[in-house]
Structures are given as C-alpha cells and as structure tokens.
C-alpha cells in the first residue's frame, strides 16, 4: 500500500466516523490495519470502538500492538491506561501512567489522568502532586490558562484539577507545621500564617520597598531593611573571633590553587554577561564549599578542620535541599557580579571578609556601598537588589554563609523549615528545569 493509498483510505474511514457510520468506519480501519499493521491511527480508533462496545481487552490488545511501533507516543499510553480502567485494572493504569510521565514529563494530559486515578483509590497526596504537575506544566507552556487555551474535552477535568491544587496546596502547606501549632499555640505562628496567605496570593504580599523582590518567599511582619546588625546573631562574636584561623586556612587554599569550582556552572547559551561582567578577559567567581544547598562537602571540611569546627559549633540554617550554603567565596580580579535578588528574607547573608584588596565592594542598590574590612562582619538581606565587584589586581576572599533571619522566633524557624520543605517537595516540576544561571546568594 502506498502512502497516498493509505491516506485515501484513512480519509474515507474518518468521513464515515464523522457522519456517524460507525460500522463502515470500523470496517475501513480494520482494512487499513490489515494492510498496514504499523498504523497507529487505525489501531487507536479501533480500540476506541472496542471500548464503546465494552470490550476493554480488545482495546488493550490493539493499543499494546500499536505501542510496539510507536514507543514514544505519550497519548497512546494514556489511551492504554484508559482501556485498563474500563475493565477495572486500576493498578495497571497507574503503572502505565507513572511510566508515561517519567518518560514524558511535559505531557500534562498524562499527569491529569494520573491525578484522577490516584484520587479514585484514595491517594489524596499523590493525586495532588500529579495535578500540580499537570496544571503547572501546562500553564508554563501557555495552555489551560482559560477556556480558550483548554481543549473542550479536558475542560471539566482541568477545572477540577486547578480547584483541587488550590484547595489542596492550602491544606498541605498549613498542615506542614500543624504539629508546632498544637505544641506552641496558634499565636506563635500568626506571622507565618500571614506570610503563607501572601504566598498563596490571598493578598498582595509584594514588599513596599521596590528594591526588595524575593524570588520565592516573603515574610512580611519582621523588620525589612537592606543591612542588619550582624551581632543580632548570638554566634557572631564566635565567628569573628575565629577570623585568624579561618583566614589562615583560606589563604593556604589560595596558595595551593584550591581546589575551587565556579560558583555558577554556566551551560552553553547561558547569558553569562548578565550575571558576571567586569574588565577581566574572563570574569570569575569561584567557591570552596563547606555546604551547598544543604549538602555537606566532607572532603572540604577535612581540608579546613579549624574552619569546619567553627561552623559546626554555630546554628546553621538547615532546610533540606536548600540550606545551609557556606563557602569561601573568591572573586577574581576584574570581576563584577551583576545586580540580582535572593530568594527569601527568612534567611539573611553573613560575610566574614578574609582577604580584601582595595577597590572591592558590596553594593545594595539604593542603600549604599559597603567596603569590606578584613575581620569585620556584615549581614544583609539579599532579597534587596545587590551586586559586588573586585576592581583590584588581587583575589577577594570572604566567608559567605546564609543564616536564619534573627527576627524570626525559634518556633518560626522550625515552622518555616517545615513549610519550605513541603513546598519544595510539591514543586518537583520546577526542579526538573535547568537551573537559572543567577546567583542564589551574594558574593
């Protein structure tokens, strides 16, 4: 059969189907499949007719056969799952859909059906996560934002998913620290409740200062200012008093040339000059990590045991997969870190300058430059627009670490940690995207 003949016969089958002549359409599709066994359209339509007649096993057999010839057809997997559901083989349907979203994570329809099936078996949490993927992935691609961008046959399911995600997120997020509410009382968490309702967009939680724009989570009812007194941290004096031994270990690494790594790993095509610029031929921001995104770099702790001992003796901001972030930050000559914002004001950034040549500075845009001085701590809120530069001929070296905002109470810190970890756990869709080439904290 030639391609032209195939298309002619498929067209005839479609015409029969559109005109309601189901038997004639089915006969045409059967003929196509007999002469062209690899034709997925004919197999799919025949499976559809089989399901209408209640013959789920026949539908499954047809689609399994088609899947052998079209292993990358995500919709075919959804159709196969539907056939299994028709004969109450729910576990098989879930397995097929889970494989489908693993292989085709951007296919929102598979996520949508997976949410419905999980919900039908009482897996409320699993359903919520699947619906979250379905809605956020579709909307990120410009779909399902309104009736015009939603296929009519999916509209009811999409509306349900969006509603459940909205209601479910609220329950899930407020429930993240419900144990602390029970232990400490609602009053102890009143400020976090308000911050969470702002995150959920119940009200406009945009900071009133236009310089402050957290990229993720804003806690409104605490002092919000660019610079903070570092000695509000109870461990600040301990860190500062350790300046000589920490500096000795950092400069030793510098003499030995590391090992250092780029603070930002750029991918091909990333707009490097929007992040790093300066007069150097190749502006460079390097790091020697003790912690990154909460992961402990054991070998680096062993290389710098005195620094490690100090770090392990103080309160570190610990949030799974996010914090602490602690490092020796090395800004090479002629490098300028371009203005950017941090993610949340529940954490601040502490600097302990170790080696500061002339003409190096941290600048919180609109709030003034800070000229580092060796051994003198500075703490600031990196959700304010900020930048840093080294216009000298020598490397600038500091301890850079995130730390809890000291204006949070002890119970608020616990609750924020539990809430952020819950939010992150629900945002697997965001984690699957390439990381943006923007600094998370400030140099």
C-alpha positions as CSV (number, residue, x, y, z in Angstrom):
1,X,0.0,0.0,0.0
2,X,1.4,3.4,-1.0
3,X,1.3,6.4,1.4
4,X,-1.2,8.0,-0.9
5,X,-3.5,5.0,-0.8
6,X,-3.1,4.8,3.0
7,X,-4.2,8.4,3.4
8,X,-7.1,7.9,1.0
9,X,-8.4,5.0,3.0
10,X,-7.9,6.7,6.3
11,X,-9.7,9.7,5.0
12,X,-12.6,7.6,4.0
13,X,-12.7,6.0,7.5
14,X,-12.7,9.4,9.1
15,X,-15.5,10.6,6.9
16,X,-17.6,7.6,7.9
17,X,-16.8,8.2,11.6
18,X,-17.7,11.9,11.3
19,X,-21.0,11.1,9.7
20,X,-21.9,8.6,12.4
21,X,-21.5,5.5,10.2
22,X,-19.5,3.6,12.9
23,X,-19.7,0.1,11.3
24,X,-18.4,1.4,8.0
25,X,-15.7,3.4,9.7
26,X,-14.6,0.4,11.7
27,X,-14.5,-1.8,8.6
28,X,-12.3,0.8,6.9
29,X,-9.9,1.0,9.8
30,X,-9.8,-2.8,10.0
31,X,-8.8,-2.9,6.4
32,X,-6.1,-0.3,6.9
33,X,-4.7,-2.2,9.9
34,X,-4.6,-5.4,8.0
35,X,-2.6,-3.9,5.1
36,X,-0.6,-1.5,7.3
37,X,-0.1,-3.1,10.7
38,X,2.1,-0.3,12.0
39,X,-0.6,2.4,11.6
40,X,-1.3,3.8,15.0
41,X,-4.3,5.9,14.0
42,X,-6.2,2.8,12.8
43,X,-5.3,0.9,15.9
44,X,-6.3,3.7,18.2
45,X,-9.7,4.3,16.5
46,X,-10.5,0.5,16.6
47,X,-9.6,0.5,20.3
48,X,-12.0,3.4,20.8
49,X,-14.8,1.4,19.1
50,X,-13.9,-1.6,21.2
51,X,-14.2,0.4,24.4
52,X,-17.6,1.8,23.3
53,X,-18.8,-1.8,23.0
54,X,-17.4,-2.6,26.4
55,X,-14.6,-4.8,25.0
56,X,-11.7,-3.5,27.1
57,X,-9.4,-6.5,26.5
58,X,-9.7,-6.0,22.7
59,X,-8.9,-2.3,23.1
60,X,-5.8,-3.1,25.3
61,X,-4.6,-5.7,22.7
62,X,-4.9,-3.2,19.9
63,X,-3.0,-0.4,21.7
64,X,-0.3,-2.7,23.0
65,X,0.3,-3.7,19.5
66,X,0.4,-0.1,18.3
67,X,2.7,0.8,21.2
68,X,5.4,-1.5,19.9
69,X,5.6,0.6,16.7
70,X,5.2,4.0,18.5
71,X,7.0,3.7,21.8
72,X,7.3,7.5,22.1
73,X,3.6,8.2,21.6
74,X,2.6,9.5,25.0
75,X,-1.0,9.8,24.1
76,X,-1.1,6.2,23.2
77,X,0.0,5.3,26.7
78,X,-2.8,7.5,28.1
79,X,-5.3,5.7,25.9
80,X,-3.9,2.3,27.1
81,X,-4.4,3.4,30.7
82,X,-8.0,4.4,29.9
83,X,-8.6,0.9,28.5
84,X,-7.3,-0.7,31.6
85,X,-9.5,1.5,33.7
86,X,-12.5,0.4,31.6
87,X,-12.1,-3.2,32.8
88,X,-11.2,-2.0,36.4
89,X,-7.5,-2.8,36.1
90,X,-6.6,0.3,38.1
91,X,-3.2,-0.8,39.3
92,X,-2.1,-1.4,35.7
93,X,-3.4,2.0,34.7
94,X,-1.5,3.7,37.4
95,X,1.7,1.9,36.4
96,X,1.3,2.8,32.8
97,X,0.6,6.5,33.6
98,X,3.6,6.7,36.0
99,X,5.8,5.3,33.3
100,X,4.4,7.8,30.8
101,X,5.1,10.8,33.0
102,X,8.6,9.6,33.8
103,X,9.3,9.3,30.1
104,X,7.3,12.3,29.0
105,X,7.3,14.7,32.0
106,X,5.9,17.6,29.9
107,X,2.8,15.7,28.9
108,X,0.2,17.3,31.1
109,X,-2.7,15.1,30.0
110,X,-1.0,12.0,31.5
111,X,-0.4,13.9,34.7
112,X,-4.1,14.9,34.7
113,X,-5.4,11.4,34.4
114,X,-2.8,10.1,36.9
115,X,-4.2,12.6,39.4
116,X,-7.8,11.4,38.8
117,X,-6.8,7.7,39.1
118,X,-4.8,8.2,42.3
119,X,-7.7,10.2,43.8
120,X,-10.1,7.4,42.9
121,X,-8.1,4.9,45.1
122,X,-7.8,7.3,48.0
123,X,-4.3,8.5,47.4
124,X,-5.1,12.2,48.1
125,X,-1.4,13.3,48.4
126,X,-0.4,11.5,45.2
127,X,-3.3,12.9,43.3
128,X,-2.5,16.5,44.5
129,X,1.1,16.1,43.3
130,X,0.1,14.7,39.9
131,X,-2.5,17.5,39.4
132,X,0.1,20.1,40.4
133,X,2.4,18.8,37.7
134,X,-0.4,18.7,35.2
135,X,-1.5,22.3,35.8
136,X,1.9,24.0,36.3
137,X,3.5,22.3,33.3
138,X,0.5,23.1,31.0
139,X,0.3,26.7,32.1
140,X,4.1,27.1,31.8
141,X,3.7,26.1,28.2
142,X,0.8,28.6,27.7
143,X,-2.1,26.1,28.0
144,X,-5.0,25.7,30.4
145,X,-4.9,29.3,31.4
146,X,-8.5,29.9,30.4
147,X,-11.3,28.3,28.4
148,X,-9.8,29.4,25.1
149,X,-6.5,27.6,25.9
150,X,-8.1,24.4,27.2
151,X,-9.3,21.6,24.9
152,X,-13.1,21.3,25.4
153,X,-12.9,17.6,26.2
154,X,-10.4,18.3,29.0
155,X,-12.1,21.4,30.4
156,X,-14.1,19.8,33.2
157,X,-11.1,17.8,34.4
158,X,-8.8,20.8,34.2
159,X,-11.1,23.0,36.2
160,X,-11.3,20.2,38.8
161,X,-7.5,19.8,38.9
162,X,-6.9,23.5,39.3
163,X,-9.5,23.7,42.1
164,X,-8.0,20.7,43.9
165,X,-4.5,22.0,43.6
166,X,-5.6,25.4,45.0
167,X,-7.5,23.8,47.9
168,X,-5.0,21.0,48.4
169,X,-2.0,23.3,48.5
170,X,-3.5,25.3,51.2
171,X,-4.3,22.3,53.3
172,X,-0.9,20.8,52.6
173,X,1.0,23.9,53.4
174,X,-0.9,24.9,56.5
175,X,-0.6,21.3,57.6
176,X,3.1,21.3,57.2
177,X,3.6,23.0,60.6
178,X,0.3,21.9,62.3
179,X,2.3,19.9,64.9
180,X,4.0,23.1,66.0
181,X,0.7,24.9,66.2
182,X,-0.6,22.2,68.5
183,X,2.6,22.4,70.7
184,X,3.1,26.2,70.8
185,X,-0.4,27.6,70.1
186,X,-1.7,29.5,67.1
187,X,-0.4,32.8,68.3
188,X,3.2,31.7,68.0
189,X,2.7,31.1,64.3
190,X,0.4,34.0,63.4
191,X,3.1,35.9,61.5
192,X,3.9,32.8,59.4
193,X,0.2,32.2,58.7
194,X,0.1,35.7,57.3
195,X,3.2,35.1,55.2
196,X,1.8,31.9,53.8
197,X,-1.5,33.5,52.8
198,X,0.6,36.1,51.0
199,X,2.5,33.3,49.2
200,X,-0.9,31.8,48.3
201,X,-1.9,35.2,46.9
202,X,-4.8,35.7,49.2
203,X,-3.4,39.3,49.4
204,X,-0.7,41.3,47.6
205,X,2.4,40.5,49.6
206,X,4.8,42.4,47.3
207,X,7.3,44.3,49.6
208,X,6.6,48.0,49.8
209,X,10.2,48.8,49.1
210,X,10.7,48.5,45.3
211,X,14.3,47.4,45.8
212,X,13.2,44.3,47.7
213,X,11.8,41.5,45.5
214,X,12.2,38.0,47.0
215,X,12.3,35.4,44.2
216,X,10.4,32.8,46.3
217,X,9.0,33.5,49.7
218,X,8.4,36.8,51.6
219,X,7.9,37.0,55.4
220,X,6.3,40.5,55.8
221,X,5.9,41.1,59.5
222,X,9.6,41.3,60.5
223,X,12.0,44.3,60.2
224,X,12.8,44.6,56.5
225,X,15.9,46.6,55.7
226,X,18.9,46.2,53.5
227,X,21.6,45.9,56.2
228,X,21.2,44.3,59.6
229,X,23.3,44.3,62.7
230,X,25.4,41.1,62.4
231,X,25.6,40.9,66.2
232,X,21.9,40.0,66.3
233,X,23.2,36.5,65.7
234,X,24.2,35.0,69.0
235,X,27.1,33.3,67.4
236,X,28.5,36.3,65.6
237,X,31.3,37.0,68.1
238,X,32.4,33.4,67.9
239,X,32.7,33.6,64.2
240,X,34.5,36.9,64.2
241,X,36.9,35.7,66.9
242,X,37.9,32.8,64.7
243,X,38.9,35.2,61.9
244,X,42.7,34.5,62.2
245,X,42.5,30.7,61.9
246,X,39.8,30.8,59.2
247,X,41.8,33.3,57.2
248,X,45.0,31.1,57.6
249,X,43.2,28.1,56.1
250,X,41.6,30.1,53.3
251,X,44.8,31.7,52.2
252,X,46.5,28.3,52.3
253,X,44.0,27.0,49.8
254,X,44.6,30.1,47.7
255,X,48.3,29.4,47.6
256,X,47.6,25.8,46.7
257,X,45.1,26.9,44.0
258,X,42.2,25.2,45.5
259,X,40.5,23.0,44.6
260,X,38.0,25.7,43.7
261,X,34.9,25.4,41.5
262,X,32.8,28.0,39.7
263,X,30.1,29.3,41.9
264,X,27.8,29.2,38.9
265,X,28.1,26.4,36.3
266,X,27.0,28.0,33.1
267,X,25.6,26.0,30.3
268,X,26.1,26.6,26.6
269,X,23.9,29.5,25.6
270,X,23.5,31.0,29.1
271,X,23.7,34.8,29.2
272,X,27.0,34.9,31.2
273,X,27.4,38.7,30.9
274,X,24.0,39.2,32.6
275,X,25.5,37.5,35.7
276,X,29.2,38.2,35.6
277,X,30.9,41.1,33.9
278,X,33.9,43.3,34.6
279,X,37.2,44.3,33.0
280,X,38.8,40.8,33.2
281,X,39.0,38.9,30.0
282,X,37.2,36.1,31.8
283,X,35.3,37.3,34.9
284,X,35.5,34.6,37.5
285,X,33.6,33.8,40.8
286,X,34.9,30.7,42.5
287,X,33.9,28.8,45.6
288,X,35.2,26.3,48.1
289,X,32.1,24.9,49.5
290,X,31.5,23.6,53.0
291,X,27.8,23.3,52.3
292,X,25.8,23.9,49.2
293,X,22.0,23.5,49.0
294,X,22.2,21.7,52.3
295,X,24.8,19.1,51.1
296,X,27.9,18.8,53.3
297,X,31.2,18.7,51.4
298,X,33.1,16.4,53.8
299,X,36.4,16.5,52.0
300,X,36.5,20.3,52.2
301,X,35.7,20.1,55.9
302,X,38.7,17.8,56.3
303,X,40.9,20.2,54.3
304,X,40.0,23.1,56.7
305,X,39.4,21.5,60.1
306,X,39.6,24.7,62.1
307,X,37.0,26.4,59.9
308,X,34.9,23.3,60.0
309,X,35.0,23.2,63.8
310,X,33.7,26.8,64.0
311,X,30.9,26.2,61.5
312,X,29.7,23.1,63.3
313,X,29.6,24.9,66.6
314,X,27.1,27.5,65.5
315,X,23.5,27.5,64.5
316,X,23.3,26.9,60.7
317,X,20.2,27.5,58.7
318,X,19.2,24.0,57.7
319,X,16.5,23.4,55.1
320,X,16.5,20.2,53.1
321,X,17.9,20.6,49.6
322,X,18.4,24.3,50.1
323,X,20.4,25.3,53.1
324,X,22.9,25.8,54.6
325,X,25.1,27.4,52.0
326,X,28.6,28.1,53.4
327,X,31.7,28.7,51.4
328,X,34.9,30.6,50.8
329,X,33.9,33.0,48.1
330,X,36.7,34.0,45.8
331,X,36.1,36.9,43.5
332,X,38.9,37.2,41.0
333,X,40.3,40.5,39.8
334,X,38.2,42.4,37.3
335,X,35.0,40.6,38.1
336,X,31.6,42.2,38.7
337,X,28.7,40.2,40.0
338,X,25.7,41.9,38.4
339,X,22.6,43.2,40.4
340,X,20.3,40.4,41.4
341,X,17.8,39.4,44.1
342,X,17.8,36.5,46.6
343,X,15.1,34.0,47.2
344,X,13.6,34.7,50.7
345,X,14.0,37.1,53.6
346,X,13.6,34.3,56.1
347,X,17.3,33.9,55.5
348,X,20.0,36.6,55.5
349,X,23.6,36.6,54.2
350,X,26.6,36.9,56.5
351,X,30.1,37.8,55.2
352,X,33.3,37.5,57.1
353,X,36.0,39.2,54.9
354,X,39.3,37.3,54.9
355,X,41.4,39.0,52.2
356,X,40.1,42.3,50.8
357,X,42.3,44.3,48.3
358,X,41.5,47.9,47.5
359,X,38.5,48.8,45.3
360,X,36.3,45.9,46.3
361,X,32.7,46.4,47.5
362,X,29.3,45.0,48.1
363,X,26.5,47.4,46.9
364,X,22.9,47.2,47.9
365,X,21.4,49.3,45.2
366,X,19.9,52.4,46.6
367,X,21.1,51.6,50.1
368,X,24.8,52.3,49.7
369,X,28.1,50.6,49.2
370,X,29.7,48.5,51.9
371,X,33.5,48.4,51.7
372,X,34.6,45.1,53.3
373,X,37.2,45.2,56.0
374,X,39.1,42.1,56.9
375,X,37.7,40.5,60.1
376,X,34.6,42.8,60.2
377,X,31.3,41.0,59.8
378,X,28.5,42.4,57.6
379,X,25.0,40.9,57.4
380,X,22.4,41.9,54.8
381,X,19.1,40.9,53.2
382,X,19.9,39.6,49.7
383,X,16.3,39.9,48.6
384,X,17.2,43.6,48.1
385,X,18.8,44.3,44.7
386,X,22.6,43.9,45.2
387,X,25.8,43.5,43.4
388,X,29.5,43.1,44.2
389,X,32.8,43.8,42.4
390,X,36.6,43.4,42.6
391,X,38.3,46.1,40.6
392,X,41.8,45.3,42.1
393,X,44.6,43.1,40.8
394,X,44.3,40.6,43.7
395,X,41.6,38.0,44.6
396,X,39.0,38.9,47.2
397,X,38.2,36.1,49.7
398,X,35.3,36.0,52.2
399,X,33.3,33.5,54.2
400,X,29.9,33.6,52.7
401,X,27.0,31.9,54.5
402,X,23.3,32.1,54.7
403,X,21.8,32.3,58.2
404,X,18.4,32.5,59.7
405,X,16.8,35.9,59.9
406,X,17.4,36.7,63.6
407,X,14.0,38.4,63.8
408,X,12.3,35.0,63.5
409,X,11.5,33.2,66.7
410,X,12.7,29.7,67.4
411,X,9.4,28.2,66.6
412,X,9.0,30.3,63.5
413,X,12.3,28.9,62.2
414,X,11.1,25.4,62.8
415,X,7.8,26.1,61.1
416,X,9.5,27.9,58.1
417,X,11.8,25.0,57.6
418,X,8.9,22.5,57.6
419,X,6.8,24.7,55.3
420,X,9.6,25.4,52.8
421,X,10.5,21.7,52.6
422,X,6.8,20.9,51.9
423,X,6.6,23.5,49.2
424,X,9.8,22.2,47.6
425,X,8.5,18.7,47.7
426,X,5.5,19.7,45.8
427,X,7.5,21.6,43.2
428,X,9.2,18.8,41.5
429,X,8.2,20.3,38.2
430,X,10.4,23.3,38.9
431,X,13.3,21.1,39.9
432,X,13.3,19.3,36.6
433,X,14.0,22.5,34.7
434,X,17.7,23.6,34.1
435,X,18.8,25.9,37.0
436,X,18.9,29.5,36.1
437,X,22.3,31.0,35.8
438,X,21.7,33.5,38.5
439,X,23.4,33.7,41.9
440,X,21.3,32.4,44.8
441,X,23.3,34.4,47.4
442,X,25.7,37.2,47.2
443,X,29.4,37.3,46.9
